[in-house]
Every structure is written in C-alpha cells, then in structure tokens.
Amino acid sequence: MHMNIAPNMLMPAQKLHPKGEHIERFVPTLRRNQSGIEESVSSLMREFTKMQLDAAALKEEANAEFKKENYLSAAALFTKAIRLDPGNHLLYSNRSAALLKLQKVHKALEDAEACVKLKPDFVKGYCRMAAVFVSMEKHEKVCHHHLRCMNIMRVYHLAGPRGLYNSTKQEPGP
C-alpha cells in the first residue's frame, strides 16, 4: 500500500531530537507549571502547619478538661484534634486515658494500640495498654506490656543520655 505524504508534513530529523528546537518553545510553559507546583506545595505546607497548630491548641484545651475531670469533653476535643493531625501519637494516647476514665475500655484499647502503631518506642503507649488490661482484669497482658515498657527503657538507657532524651521524651498530658 502506497501512502502519499506531502513534503511539508515531514519534520527535519533534528527537530525530532529531544534537544531539538521544538522543545525550547515549551520551556516557558514548563517553568510556569513548575512555579505553579511550587506555589501549590507551599500552600499545602502552610495549610498542614495550620492544622497541626490547631490540633495542638485543641490538645491543650483537652488536657485542661482532663485535669478538671471533664473526661467526656476531653475525649471529644482529642477526637477533633485527631481529625486535624491523625499522625500524632500523643493525641491517641491522651484520648485513650480519657476513654478509660469513661470506662470505654475497648475504645481506650484501640487508641492505645493506634498510639504504639504510630510510635512503637513510646513507653506511655504501652502503659496505656497495660492500664486498659488492668481494668479488663487481663493480668497476663498487663505483665506483657509492662515488660515491653521496661525493655524499651533499657534499650534507651543503654543508648546513653542523648538517646534516652531524644527517643523517649514524654510530653505532658493526662
């Protein structure tokens, strides 16, 4: 089969080359798109930082409610904070304590488990789990989680003061 191709439809070989002239006309567009992407990333980072700050403010408010023994209010505020910063292990730890005070042991256990899943070397998370198991009278599990706490602390003690300070620093909270 024979195809008729008009000579003006053919492009010289150098223009098909990746470093050819036809690429150069797209450079300004690519630069504008890169600038737009950078602005979008910057905007997302600002929004993310604001959400973390809002979550931190809610955490402080929730801790104050916990200290006043308003556990239901504290749990609700921790929940709002978790929605803003779901990767913050401290929020799950503190909500676990509030839920345990409300005798919602299964939900308290879920939060304690979420806490240690997010930060496996967070000693207080295992203490939260042990506290839940005490209330469930599952003494074997209490011992298991206390041993995990002791092992984590022993490992960081062997790491020296810097390792202990950086890895197991406990934030104030309920």
TIVEXRO-96943 format. One line per 10 residues: number of its first residue (from 1); their letters; for each residue y, x, z of C-alpha. Coordinates in Angstrom, 3 decimals. Layout:
NUM) A) Y:X:Z | ...
REM end
This chain:
1) MHMNIAPNML) 0.000:0.000:0.000 | 3.347:1.418:-1.007 | 6.497:0.814:1.120 | 9.988:1.057:-0.233 | 12.274:2.787:2.282 | 15.934:3.139:1.487 | 17.254:6.688:1.930 | 19.966:5.541:4.370 | 17.247:4.176:6.705 | 15.883:7.659:7.326
11) MPAQKLHPKG) 17.329:9.713:10.138 | 17.508:13.517:9.836 | 14.898:15.298:11.968 | 17.494:16.968:14.221 | 18.766:13.544:15.307 | 15.282:12.562:16.476 | 15.025:15.649:18.671 | 15.574:14.963:22.408 | 18.517:17.373:22.444 | 19.986:15.913:19.252
21) EHIERFVPTL) 23.380:14.338:18.747 | 22.227:10.746:19.190 | 21.513:11.422:22.880 | 25.033:12.670:23.504 | 26.551:9.284:22.811 | 24.554:7.822:25.735 | 25.721:10.406:28.307 | 28.879:8.499:29.372 | 26.787:5.348:29.860 | 24.207:7.282:31.883
31) RRNQSGIEES) 26.964:8.769:34.047 | 28.434:5.306:34.677 | 24.983:3.975:35.600 | 24.369:6.921:37.937 | 27.713:6.261:39.596 | 26.788:2.594:39.981 | 23.439:3.525:41.502 | 25.132:5.904:43.941 | 27.555:3.152:44.947 | 24.658:0.724:45.434
41) VSSLMREFTK) 22.740:3.201:47.588 | 25.864:3.912:49.620 | 26.445:0.187:50.106 | 22.837:-0.338:51.213 | 23.110:2.537:53.678 | 26.283:1.027:55.191 | 24.570:-2.365:55.498 | 21.461:-0.779:57.059 | 23.588:1.138:59.584 | 25.474:-2.052:60.481
51) MQLDAAALKE) 22.177:-3.876:61.021 | 20.967:-1.083:63.314 | 24.224:-1.209:65.285 | 23.947:-4.994:65.575 | 20.341:-4.607:66.751 | 21.428:-2.028:69.337 | 24.089:-4.420:70.648 | 21.514:-7.218:70.899 | 19.142:-4.834:72.702 | 21.803:-4.045:75.309
61) EANAEFKKEN) 22.504:-7.750:75.782 | 18.772:-8.448:76.088 | 18.338:-5.657:78.643 | 21.154:-7.190:80.711 | 19.436:-10.595:80.556 | 16.146:-8.986:81.605 | 17.830:-7.373:84.630 | 19.188:-10.819:85.595 | 15.587:-12.080:85.308 | 16.504:-14.339:82.369
71) YLSAAALFTK) 13.291:-13.399:80.575 | 13.328:-16.198:78.017 | 16.853:-15.301:76.924 | 15.928:-11.606:76.859 | 12.872:-12.274:74.685 | 14.969:-14.358:72.263 | 17.582:-11.604:71.979 | 14.906:-8.952:71.426 | 13.483:-11.166:68.670 | 16.882:-11.304:66.950
81) AIRLDPGNHL) 17.188:-7.535:67.251 | 13.707:-7.035:65.770 | 14.708:-9.113:62.747 | 17.567:-6.666:62.159 | 15.628:-3.479:62.939 | 11.873:-4.118:62.608 | 11.021:-0.407:62.737 | 12.433:0.094:66.230 | 9.519:0.573:68.631 | 11.748:0.145:71.710
91) LYSNRSAALL) 12.528:-3.456:70.793 | 8.823:-4.340:70.703 | 8.239:-2.505:73.978 | 11.042:-4.327:75.746 | 10.129:-7.714:74.313 | 6.563:-7.106:75.466 | 7.853:-6.691:79.032 | 9.891:-9.902:78.795 | 6.959:-11.852:77.366 | 4.663:-10.559:80.088
101) KLQKVHKALE) 7.133:-11.800:82.710 | 6.928:-15.191:80.976 | 3.115:-14.926:81.227 | 2.722:-14.959:77.446 | 0.101:-12.245:77.659 | -1.273:-12.417:74.132 | 2.186:-12.169:72.569 | 3.061:-9.379:75.007 | -0.071:-7.530:73.896 | 0.839:-7.998:70.214
111) DAEACVKLKP) 4.248:-6.448:70.856 | 2.803:-3.550:72.852 | 0.370:-2.880:70.009 | 3.205:-3.056:67.452 | 5.173:-0.594:69.571 | 2.425:2.049:69.653 | 1.665:1.477:65.991 | 5.279:2.339:65.169 | 5.368:5.297:67.586 | 1.895:6.446:68.655
121) DFVKGYCRMA) 3.212:9.062:71.113 | 5.442:6.608:73.022 | 3.933:6.618:76.510 | 5.676:3.467:77.676 | 4.000:1.508:74.860 | 0.576:2.304:76.318 | 1.871:1.430:79.781 | 2.929:-1.951:78.398 | -0.589:-2.470:77.044 | -2.081:-1.476:80.386
131) AVFVSMEKHE) 0.217:-3.949:82.187 | -0.959:-6.738:79.895 | -4.594:-5.848:80.576 | -3.913:-5.844:84.337 | -2.686:-9.438:84.037 | -5.804:-10.283:81.995 | -7.971:-8.520:84.596 | -9.499:-6.283:81.932 | -9.733:-3.243:84.179 | -11.706:-1.034:81.792
141) KVCHHHLRCM) -8.941:-1.366:79.203 | -6.308:-0.641:81.861 | -8.039:2.661:82.627 | -8.358:3.465:78.928 | -4.620:3.040:78.296 | -3.608:4.934:81.430 | -5.804:7.819:80.267 | -4.056:7.732:76.875 | -0.711:7.974:78.665 | -1.917:10.944:80.680
151) NIMRVYHLAG) -3.277:12.680:77.571 | -0.013:12.227:75.685 | 1.962:13.566:78.621 | -0.422:16.534:78.996 | -0.072:17.416:75.304 | 3.729:17.326:75.505 | 3.727:19.226:78.789 | 1.775:21.991:77.038 | 4.324:21.903:74.215 | 6.992:23.028:76.660
161) PRGLYNSTKQ) 10.279:21.518:77.785 | 11.650:21.136:74.254 | 8.518:19.354:73.013 | 8.457:17.097:76.053 | 12.149:16.262:75.783 | 12.152:15.554:72.056 | 8.902:13.608:71.828 | 8.565:11.574:75.000 | 12.159:10.914:75.985 | 12.092:7.391:77.307
171) EPGP) 15.041:5.142:76.616 | 16.255:2.939:79.444 | 15.079:-0.611:79.264 | 13.046:-3.179:81.108
REM end
